[in-house]
Amino acid sequence: MKAVLLACVFVLMTGFAMAQTESRTEYNFLRLPVSAHAAALGGDNITLLEDDEALIFHNPALLSSVSDKTINLNYMNYMAGANTASAAYDRVVNERASWAVSGQFMDYGQMKEVDENNVETGTFSARDISVAGYFSYMLTDRLAGGISAKLITSYIGNYNSLGFGVDLGLNYYNPESQWSLSMVAKNLGGQLKAYDDRFERMPIDVQMGVSKRFVNSPLRLSATLVDLNHLDYKFIDHFVFGAEFLLSETIWIGGGYNFRRAHEMSISTSDGKSSSHGAGFSFGTGINLERFKLNLAFGKYHVSNSSIMLSVAYSL
């Protein structure tokens, strides 16, 4: 019964998300990857079933696989002068339920302030902050559901806005065949307070994904469909692919490709051709011990800079 109720809520909220039209959105830092493991596999991955607390930022249902009393810290240099960091902590309530809290911070650094005549009058700073609570529950032995609720605030100079968002997630995992299937609806909600009189939309993102580890093989493949609430552009740009080799029980190495990111960051060259300059590609590695985890990823999320992402976790 619980599984049916959660599935109904998920379908209703997903329908609301898909009714939204593409427009300007706020709080787009929520689109950036948080887990270095997910970042290495293309940046959007909602199906990795690992003891990796950073993955709850991508799918709250994955909290069900995280060890009790885990502290997680993440960092990424987004571009020159702009950095993002996050932290999370969880508790296992019983064999089926877990909760967690997290904080996320994006600092865009100092920027020049000019008047209407383009005369510099000083500098201003900009930053985004999000705090969230999570709950996951094993609906069956193979199906987990999760929800997160977050309060988001953004500062641009003396202006401030406030928003509220909800993530809903489901994950099905078959330990015999090692298939992992997930659905997520992210950032459902809206602005509570706008910068001015104009309220902007949330960066809603409906995603579906699958991962498969091949029997007697170190290879695991992942595919994720993103932004399914907007189907007005090339379907191939919704795909994110990842591949990794599990070299041992503790060490992995992998890479991925994000078609949408490559397309959006494509720049025209002097000869009239276009090039993404490596955008879309990502790769990384990690070591996951019983109590300590360290994951590192490299990718490009802005045309002006390549980014390094670091995720560290320790179970108390």
Secondary structure, DSSP 8 states (H G I E B T S, - for coil): -HHHHHHHHHHHHHHHHHTS----BS-GGGGS---HHHHHTTS--S---SS-GGGGGT-GGGGGGS-TTEEEEEEEEEETTEEEEEEEEEEE-SSSEEEEEEEEEEEEEEEEEE-TT--EEEEEEEEEEEEEEEEEEESSSSEEEEEEEEEEEEEETTEEEEEEEEEEEEEEEETTTTEEEEEEEEEEEEEEE-SSS---B---EEEEEEEEE-TTSSEEEEEEE--TT--SS-GGGGEEEEEEEE-SSSEEEEEEEEHHHHHHT-EE-TTS-EE-TTTTEEEEEEEE-SSEEEEEEEEEEETTEEEEEEEEEEE-
